Amino acid sequence: MDKKLSSKNFSDWEVGDRYDLIKVVGSGSYGSVAEATDKKSGKKVAIKRLNGIFEDNVDCKRILREIHLLRILNHPNLIRINEIIEPKDLQNFDTLYVVTEYCQSDLKKLFKSPIHLCMIQVQTLTYNILTGIKYLHSAEVLHRDLKPANVLINEDCSVKICDFGLARSVEGIEGAHIYDDRNSNSPQKQQTSSQSPEKPAATSSGRPKLSKEKGINSKTTKRELTGHVVTRWYRAPELILLEKDYTAAIDIWSIGCIFAELMNMIKENSPTFLDRSPLFPGSSCFPLSPDRNNTVKQGGFPHSHSDQLNVIFSVLGTPNEEDMDFVTDAKAIEYLKSFKQKKRVDFKDLFPAATPECIDFLNKTLVFNPRKRITIDAALNHPLFTPVRDIKKEVFADGSVVLPFEKEGDMAIPRLRELFIEEIKRYHTK
């Protein structure tokens, strides 16, 4: 732990008498996160301090979107908000304190640690991510920013997916439903089970009914769906190529990338933590020009060895015509065809200790063409997860989530403050 973080002076934190602040466990441009004890329950919690929330409209709306989604969504593999601490001055506050469940670490920190995992732990962690995403997709929500830092974990391999600031609801877009098996006769749909917060095993049977509000403007939503998305290393090819009509397959790609890094946690694949790295560590991305000091011209396009697509092709091989049939933009197709031919690398060469099931899962999640990528249900049914599967966890949301304020488009600060106050008060009604 960084000394600056652990020795943080909390004199300017306004969290009331209910919480004992222990130490800061993370910080970023948004603010910081502290570990604390809830004196009322005696349990550890995490308190995220969000600074200057009304300084930037885009960031402000991102925070609003996240707290609104997390209030509605209810699954043991998605982080839960316990409370939003009510500011002393509701009309002028600019800092917000959000109290959530506490987790011991996240996958990003785990990957940088000297710890090794065994196969059953890798299977359990990946399976828990999949069950959380199945629930999310059944609510017609795309996470869009799945990466190791957004997967919180505990020693028992329980998972809490967090950071929904870039998530989007697709409800209201004609033909854009992302979960096709909601009305199937799949036995998973009928499974529910009560659980305690300490034991993340299945969705609580007392979860609230999700909003089915209609009327969200389709054009507005589609424009929102084309915005900034998942961190480059975990970004699906269709997002890199700026395809507008992407699907739930973008989250599947990210899960495949995360699984590859989890495979590096097995000692036989990576002897030390210094041998680990992301599978696709690109440093530039189409359509932006890469570093001019590291480029060559191919087909009229600047190319770099560290271009994100180039890094992907170095593993998966260069796509053929059929692989590219989802691409709609002529310039993107021309760009793809400008790459030199590369052969596919056998995942067994990258991960010597991988079982046939591991290799097959990588081959089915990391597919360039999203139309051929494995679905969330097929992933859960994959033989890789037979030893850890608990069908009670594979539950559907009660309906599609709508973010009603999205149809308002750009909002002024007074309106945003009004919406924040509405969210805050929901945790303080007696």
N, C-alpha and C positions, 0 to 999 in steps of 0.2 A: 504493500500500500504506500502510495506517495505520501511523504511526511506532510506536505502542504495540505493534502486532503484530510488526513487523519487528525491533524491538529487544528482543524477549522474552528474558529471562534463563532459561536452561534448567537451572539448578542443581538444581531439584526434580524434573526429569524422570528417571525411572528406566528407561532403554531399553537398558542394557547397553553393551558395547563395539562391537557390530556396526554401530551406526548413528551417523553424524555429523549432528546436528541443524543445520539451516541457518536457517530462519525460520518463524514462525507465519504460516499463510496463511488462517486462518479461526478463528472462535470463536463460541460460543453458550452456551445454558444447559447443554448436555451436557458442555462442556469446550472443547477446542481441537484444531486440526489443524496439524501442522508438516510442512514440506518437509524431507526428510532424504536422505542418501546411504547406501545399503547397501554397506558396505565389502567385503562378500563378493562381490557381483555387480558393483559399480561403478555401479549404476543408481540413479536417483532413486526414492524411495518417499514415500508420505504416511503419517504416523503420527498416528492419532486418539487423543487422551488423553481418556478418559471418567472424569469425577470422580464420587465418591459414588454408585456404581452400585447400592448396596443401600439407599439412603435412601428410595426410593419403589418400591413393588412393581410398579406399572404401567410405569414407565420401565425398571425392571430387566428385566422380561419382554420389553419392546420391544427392548432391546439383545440379549438372549439369542436372541430370534427372528431378528434380523438376522444375527448371526454364525453361527447354525445354517444359515439359508438360504444364505448366501454360501459356506459350506463345501461345500454340495451342488451348488448351481447352477454351471454352467460354460459361459459364452458370452462371446465377445470384447466384446460390448456391455453386459455387466453387470460391475460392479466386482468385483475378486477380492481376497480376503484372502491376503496372503503369509504372515503369521504373527501370532499373538497372543503378545506377550512374556510369558513366565512370571513372575508376581510372586514376590518373595523369600519372602513368607509367604502360602502358599495358603489358610491357615485364617482369615486376618484382613485380606486385601487389600480395599481399597475403591476403588482406581483401576485402570483397565485401559488397556493400550496396544495398539491394533490397527493392524498394518502392512498397508497396501494398495498397490495400483498407484498411481502418481502421474499426475495429469492437470494440464494447465497452467491450466485455468480451468473455469468452468461457464456455463451459458446465462444465468443471472441476472446475472452479472458482465459477460458479453458484451453483454447488452441495455442495460446502463448505460454502456458504453464508446462512444467516438466512432467506432469501427470500422464500416464498411459491409460487407455481403456481396453476392455475386452469386448469381444464381438456382441455379447448379449447386451452390454451397455449401449453400444452403437445402435443396435436394433431398437432398443427401448426408446432412446432419445428421438430417433427418426420417426418411429411409430407415433410417439406422442405429438410431434410436430404435425404429422399427417392428420391425426384425429382433430386437432385444433383447426387446421385449415379446411377439413371437410365440413365442420360446423360453420365456419366463416363463409365458405362458398355456398352452403345451403341457405344462408341468409342473404345471398346475392351480393356479397361484399368481396372485393379483391383486396388483398393486403398491399401488394405492390412494392413492399420494401422489406421482403424477407432476407435477412442476412444474419450472421452469427451474433452480432451485438444486440439484435432484436429477439433473440431466443434466450430467455432467462431460464436458469436451471438450478436444481438442488442436488444434493448428494445422492438422493434416492432415484435420480434420473427423471424426476418429474419436471415438466416443462411449462413455462408460461410465455406465450408469444406476446410481445409488447410493441409499442410505437406504431400507432395506427394513424399518424398524422398524414400519411400519403394514401391511406386506404380510400376506396371509393365504393359507393353503392351503385349498382347498375340498374336498379329498379326504375322503370319509367322509360327505358330505351327499348323500343320495339325490337323483338328478336334477340335481345342481348342477355337473356337469362343465362347464367353461367353454370347452373346446376341442373342437369337434365334428368336425374334419377329421383327427384323429390316424390313423384307420384308412382314410383315403382313399387312392386310388392316385396322389395328387399326387406329381410328381417331386421336390418339395422334400424329402419325407420321406427319400428315399434318399440325399440329398446329404450327404456329410461331407468334411472336408478338414483336414489338419493345418496348424498355423500356429505361428509364434513369437510370444511375448508382445509383441514390438515392433511387430508388423504385424497388427492386428486385422482379419482377413479372414474367418475362418470358425471354427466351433467346433472345438476340439481333438478329435481322434479318440480320445484317451485319457481322456475324461471318465468319472467314476465312475458306476456304476449308481445311479440314484435310488431312494430308498426306496419300497417298495410296501406298507409296513406298514398294516394295517387296524385297525379297532376304535375309531377316534376317535369320541367321543360326538357325535352329530349335533346335539343340542340345544345343547351347549356351543359347538360350532363356529358354529352359526347365531347364537348370542348374541354371539360374538366378532365376527362379520361385520357387526354393526350398530353397532360402536363408532366412535370418532372417525376420520375419514378425510381425504382430500386437502384441502389449503389452499383456502379459499373460492373464489378467483378461477378455480381449475381444477377445481372440483367439479361433477360431472355433476348435471343436474336431479333424477334419481331419488334421489341421495344427499341433496340439499337437502331433498327432500320426505320423507326418512326411510323410503324404501321398503326393506323388509328383504331381498327376493329380487332384489338387483341382480346384474349379470353382468359379464363382461369388457368390456362396452361402456363402463363407467366410465373405464377407461384410454384407450379410443379418444377419448372426449370431451376428456380432458386433453391428448392428443396434438394434437387439433385446435386447442385453445387455444394450445399451444406453437408450432404451425405459424403461427398468426396473428401471433404476436410475432416469429417469424423473418422473416415477410414484411415487417415493419417495419424489418428490418435492410437492406433494399434501399433505396438512396438515393431513388429515384423515389417510393417510398411514404412515407418519412419523411426529410426532408432532413437533420435532425440528430438526435442521440440524445435531445435534449430533446423532440422531437416523438413519441417512442415511448411506448406505454403498453400494459398488458395489454388484451385485448379485452373482458373482463368484470370491471372493477375494483370489485366491490361492497364495501360496508362493513358490511352486516348480512345476516342470513340467517334464513329461516324455520326453526323456529317461534319464535325469539326476537324480541321486539319491537325495532324499530329505534330509533334516537335520537329521543326524544320531541320534540326541537326541530326535527326535520326530517320530521315525519310528517303525513299526512292520513288521515282515516277513509274507507275504501271497502268497502262490503259488510260493515261491522262489523269489518273488520280494519285495523290500523294499516299504512300504506304509506309508504315512503320512496323518493325517487328513487334512492338508493344501495343499496336492497335488492338482493341478488344476483339474484333472479329478475327483478326489474324491469329491471336492467341487461341481462340476457340477452334479455328481450323487446324492449328498445329496439333490438336488432340483429336478432334472429330473428323478431320479431313475436309477438303474443300467440297462444298455442296454441289450436286448436279442439278440439272433442269427440274427434275421432279421435287427435289428438296426445296427449290426456290418458288414453287408454284403458289405459295401464299403471299408473295411480295407483290404489291400493287403499284408501287412507285417506279417509274421507268429509270430514274436516276439511281435508285437503290439497286435495281437489277444490274444496271451497267457497272455499278461499283462492285457488286459481288463477282461479276464475271471478269473483273480486272485482277483478281487474286490468282497467283500461281497455284498450280495443282499441288495439293499435299495429300499424303496418304493418312488414313486413320491409324491412330495409336491403339494398341490393345490395352484395355484397362488393367489387364493382368500384369502387364509390364510396369504400370504405374503403382499398382497395389498387389505385390506378390502374395500377400496373405489373404487376399480376397477369395471368398467362396464363389462358386458358380452363381448363387443367388444374388450376391453383391454385384457381380459383373453385370448380370442381367438387369438389375434395378438401375444401375448407372446407364446402361445402354437404352433403357426405356424412358428415363426421365430427361436425360441430356440428348434430346433429339432436336436437330436444327429446325425442322418443320413442325410448328406447334400442332398441326392437324394430326400428326403421327405420334405425338407425345402421349405417354400414359395418362389416363384420367385419375382423379383422386380415389375413386372407388376401386379401380383396378390396382392402384398402388397399395391400398390397404389389404387387398386380396392377394398380394404378391407373396410367394412362399418365403421370402426373406423374413416376413414378420409372423410366421406361424408360431414360433416359440414364445412370442410376447403378446400376441393379439388378445384383446378383450373386447368382444363385440359390443358390450354395453357402453363403451366409450364412443362408439361410432354413431353419434346421434345427429339428428337434423335440428336446425333452428325451427322455431314455431312459425316463421314466416319471413318474408323479405323485408330487409331494413331499408328505410328511406331516411335520408337526411333532409328534412323539410326546408332548411335554410339555403340549401344548394340552389334552389330555383330562384333565389333572390339575386343571384349574380354577385357583383361587387357591392359590398356593404360598407357604409360609413362607420366610423368608430362608435358613435352613440348607439347604433343598431347592434353592433358586435357586443358592446358592453351589456346591452339589454339581454342578449341571448346568453351571455356568460352568467349574468345574475339569475336567470331562469334555471340554468344548470346547477348553480351553487345552492339555490334554495331547495332543490329537490332532495338534498342531503340533510336539510335542517327543518323539515316540516314535522311537527309533532302530531 
